[in-house]
Amino acid sequence: DYRGYYFYGSEYEGIKDSINNTYGELKDYYEAINGAEIVAHNILESGLRETVYSNGVKAYVNYTDAELTAPSGATVAADGYVWEN
């Protein structure tokens, strides 16, 4: 099974900084949506993807190559995301 080999071939020392950086970037977001349910998902006219959670948090993901603006006025970098309470 090639999938097992892929994970077996990952060396922790080589990726631990990446893991820690990713955790640091996402920690606040995951805490903000902890226990909440997704109540809506929309593709906005601008091309942003909007996910609305039951606790009022909204996340905007930009899959384009251009910087876009969320409805609140927040800038969403190309291939980036923002979230708001």
Secondary structure, DSSP 4 states (H G I P E B T S, - for coil): -HHHHHHHT--HHHHHHHHHHHHHHHHHHHHHHTT--EEEEEE-TTS-EEEEETTS-EEEE--SSS-EE-TTS-EE-TT-EEEE-
